[in-house]
């Protein structure tokens, strides 16, 4: 099964960047990255419980992004429209039902060796539990990175975390679920990394159930 496949259009008016095809939704940070690009062996619990499963939120549609000038701060606004079907997350009663997502990202260098990234996300789509029932999603992602200029190939530290909220309309009553994870990854040598991740998340379909987890790892 194709995880992600799209065409990118860069020569658009108003400095827009567009992608068309099957796309990992720009909701938070970890959802946008393939597993091989992440420091962990699996996706965090909030993605699994609130964004549809192990693969997270992906869909067939259009993603449009634009850089916004904010002085020394890099900022980007992304707006996406998908078909209303997303495995484990959305289900469209008809082809006209669509899912939407928006993400606003801020990035700033704090020093020559460190930077800070902040993102806000909001998504919405049909869930077919009733004719007009929807699932609304909100997210906050934050990451701080330290990489010394002279020893960047041997030393580094990344602290990151994300907070998700799911509001799912259902015939038996709305389910409001929260989930979060926090992670630290340290570079010990050119090929050696150590990481730790702590996480907790309620379940989108039954917020009375909550899962907890932690992970420790060493890669080389």
C-alpha positions in Angstrom: 0.0 0.0 0.0 1.3 3.4 -1.0 2.0 5.5 2.2 2.6 8.8 0.5 2.7 9.9 -3.2 2.2 13.4 -4.5 3.2 16.0 -7.1 4.7 19.3 -5.9 4.0 22.6 -7.7 6.5 25.3 -6.8 6.0 27.9 -9.6 2.7 29.2 -8.3 1.5 32.8 -7.9 1.8 34.6 -4.5 4.7 32.3 -3.5 2.5 29.4 -2.9 3.7 25.8 -2.6 1.1 23.1 -3.5 1.1 19.3 -3.2 -1.5 17.1 -4.8 -1.9 13.3 -4.2 -1.8 11.1 -1.1 -0.3 13.1 1.7 0.5 12.8 5.4 -1.6 15.6 6.9 0.4 18.5 8.3 -1.1 18.0 11.8 1.5 18.4 14.4 5.1 17.4 13.6 5.4 13.6 14.1 2.5 12.8 11.9 4.2 14.5 8.9 7.3 12.2 9.2 7.8 8.7 8.0 8.8 6.2 10.7 12.4 5.8 9.4 12.9 9.6 9.9 11.8 9.5 13.5 14.0 8.5 16.5 11.5 5.9 17.7 10.5 2.5 16.6 6.7 3.4 16.5 4.4 6.4 16.4 3.5 8.1 19.7 0.2 7.0 21.4 -1.7 10.2 20.7 -1.2 9.6 16.9 -2.4 6.0 17.3 -5.4 6.7 19.5 -6.5 10.1 18.1 -5.3 10.3 14.5 -6.5 7.0 13.2 -3.9 4.3 14.0 -0.2 3.4 13.5 0.1 5.3 10.2 -1.5 8.5 11.6 -3.7 10.8 9.4 -3.1 10.6 5.7 -5.4 11.4 2.9 -6.0 12.0 -0.8 -6.2 15.7 -1.5 -4.5 19.1 -1.9 -2.0 20.8 0.5 -1.2 24.5 0.0 1.5 26.3 2.0 2.8 29.9 2.1 5.7 31.5 3.9 4.7 34.5 5.9 7.3 37.2 6.7 7.7 37.9 10.4 11.1 39.5 10.6 13.8 37.1 12.0 11.1 34.5 12.7 10.3 31.9 10.0 6.6 31.3 9.7 4.5 29.1 7.5 0.7 28.6 7.0 -0.6 25.3 5.5 -4.1 24.6 4.5 -5.2 21.2 3.3 -8.4 19.6 1.9 -8.8 15.9 1.7 -11.4 13.3 0.8 -13.6 12.6 3.8 -12.3 9.1 4.2 -9.3 8.5 6.4 -8.7 5.0 7.8 -9.6 4.9 11.5 -10.3 8.6 11.7 -12.8 9.9 9.2 -15.6 8.2 7.2 -17.6 10.2 4.6 -21.3 9.3 4.2 -21.1 10.8 0.6 -18.4 11.9 -1.8 -19.2 15.5 -1.1 -18.1 15.3 2.5 -14.5 16.5 2.9 -11.9 16.8 5.7 -10.0 19.9 6.3 -6.7 20.7 8.1 -4.7 23.9 8.9 -1.3 24.3 10.5 0.6 27.4 11.5 4.3 27.0 12.1 6.9 29.3 13.8 10.6 28.7 13.7 13.3 30.9 15.2 17.1 30.6 15.9 17.7 31.4 19.5 21.5 31.2 19.3 24.1 30.0 16.8 23.6 26.5 18.3 19.9 26.3 19.2 16.5 26.9 17.8 12.8 26.7 18.8 9.9 25.5 16.7 6.2 25.9 17.6 3.1 24.7 15.7 -0.6 25.0 16.0 -3.0 22.6 14.2 -6.7 22.3 13.6 -8.6 19.6 11.6 -12.1 18.5 11.0 -13.9 15.8 9.1 -17.0 13.5 9.0 -17.2 10.3 11.0 -20.5 8.8 9.8 -21.8 7.9 13.2 -24.8 10.1 12.2 -25.5 11.9 8.9 -23.8 15.1 10.0 -21.5 13.9 12.8 -17.9 15.2 12.7 -14.6 14.8 14.5 -12.7 18.0 15.3 -9.0 17.9 16.1 -6.7 20.5 17.7 -3.0 20.2 18.3 0.1 22.0 19.7 3.7 20.9 18.9 6.9 22.3 20.4 10.5 21.4 19.7 13.9 22.8 21.0 17.1 21.7 19.4 20.7 22.2 20.4 23.6 21.4 18.0 27.0 23.0 18.7 28.7 24.3 15.6 32.1 22.8 16.1 30.9 19.3 17.2 27.6 19.0 15.5 28.5 15.6 14.2 29.2 14.3 17.7 26.9 16.2 20.1 23.3 17.3 20.0 20.1 17.4 22.0 16.4 17.6 20.9 13.5 18.1 23.3 10.0 17.8 21.8 6.4 17.3 22.7 2.9 17.4 21.3 -0.6 17.8 22.7 -3.7 16.6 20.9 -7.4 17.0 21.5 -10.2 15.1 19.7 -13.9 16.0 19.9 -15.9 13.2 18.3 -19.6 13.5 17.8 -21.4 10.2 18.3 -25.0 9.1 18.6 -24.4 8.0 22.2 -22.8 11.4 23.1 -19.7 13.4 22.2 -16.3 12.0 23.2 -13.7 14.5 24.1 -10.2 12.9 24.4 -6.8 14.3 25.1 -3.4 12.9 24.4 0.3 14.0 24.7 3.8 12.9 24.5 7.2 14.3 25.4 10.6 13.1 24.1 14.3 13.8 24.6 17.0 12.6 22.1 20.7 13.1 22.8 23.6 12.5 20.3 26.5 10.8 22.0 28.8 10.3 19.1 28.7 10.4 15.2 26.5 7.3 15.0 25.1 6.9 18.5 21.9 8.3 19.9 19.9 7.7 23.1 16.3 8.7 23.5 13.4 8.5 26.0 9.7 9.1 25.4 6.8 9.4 27.8 3.2 9.4 26.6 -0.4 9.2 27.6 -3.6 9.3 25.6 -7.4 8.8 25.9 -9.1 6.9 23.1 -11.1 8.9 20.5 -14.1 6.6 20.4 -14.2 6.1 24.2 -12.5 8.8 26.2 -13.0 6.9 29.5 -10.2 4.6 28.4 -6.7 5.9 28.7 -3.4 4.3 27.6 0.1 5.2 29.0 3.5 4.3 27.7 7.2 5.0 27.8 10.1 4.1 25.7 13.9 4.1 26.0 16.3 3.4 23.2 19.9 3.4 21.9 20.6 3.6 18.2 23.8 3.4 16.3 
